[in-house]
Amino acid sequence: MPNSPDRPTRPTRVTLGADGPLLVEGPVEVVGDDGTLYTSRRFTAAICTCRRTRTYPWCDTSHRRRVKPGEPAKGAGGDRTDGAA
């Protein structure tokens, strides 16, 4: 793929997210640290950077379930059901 004649002449765009995956405009080939070749033909591939995914190297949004120390879990607080304001 990298040297194919149908590859666009513009550079490939890679978007870095603060707490999320690496977004790469596709199609894309990823070579794993063990040499395994993974291919995505999607227009954008989300590559996992936290290694929590079950579909490595592709992101499955597992990073969203992580709670940093000192932060309330998502959905915690603010949803009182006891009638108090």
PyMOL commands that set and color helices and strands:
alter all, ss='L'
color gray80, all
select helices_A, chain A and resi 62-65
alter helices_A, ss='H'
color red, helices_A
select strands_A, chain A and resi 14-16+22-25+28-31+37-40+44-47
alter strands_A, ss='S'
color yellow, strands_A
deselect
rebuild
show_as cartoon
